[in-house]
Amino acid sequence: MLSAEAAIEQAQAEINIIKSNLDKSIIRSPVDGIVLSRSIDAGQTVAASYSTPELFVVAEDLSQMKLEVTVAEADIGRVESGQSATFQVDAWPDRTYQAEVLKVSYGSSETDNVVTYETELSASNEDLSLRPGMTATADIHVAQHSDVLLVPIAALRFEPTPPDQAPKTSSKSNESFLSKLMPGPPRRGGSGSGRPQNDNMLERGSGSTIWILQDNRPSPIEVTIGLSDGRYTEVSGDGLNVGSEVIISESI
């Protein structure tokens, strides 16, 4: 009699274990969202021996996206949280998205001897046009000035060729054999820039000279350099107005 009762209790315990395993066989997501990837198929056995396996990747809310960008070490000193930024993705080349800097990492990574720092940007995605994994190109606005005068960077490097160094025309019969073998030094200004091609001279707050066209003649103007976006530079100085014809090169 006691043996039969023990067998009944053992069978009931096995039933309870089977019910518990059946309840655990239903996988429920802890959050509401969109499934981005699935690592298993229906009916596949999942075994978690030492670590919990990854079954699904679920995005809880795609209306707010995080953009991870890398900033070169030469520019990281000017980037900080709260700055505005814009970026574009290949899927929508004619559209510019607005973003804000969330966090600037102190840890660095090096690729091909180039040191970069990871920076996180926050962007709104209410229309769900952005998707996880997209490649983006971002511009972080570290400074901004309004109602300023801009000139091409080439204008800050230009210097007209002095008259005494202008090339003189001569017939081949008057050229000596020695001058043909040993040509003189290259003239200045022939390539449109007589100054050294050195970006270090374009420091913010420093002085420089640009040449404008007045009465069909080049006229120098001393200017103070401001912000630059790599193509155009902010300048200020007496005698420089909106619409002034700035010289960036010359042909002789």
Helices and strands as residue ranges (DSSP letters): H 2-24, E 34-38, E 56-59, E 64-72, G 76-78, E 84-89, E 92-111, E 114-124, E 136-140, E 149-152, H 153-157, G 163-165, G 172-174, H 177-181, G 199-201, E 207-214, E 217-228, E 232-236
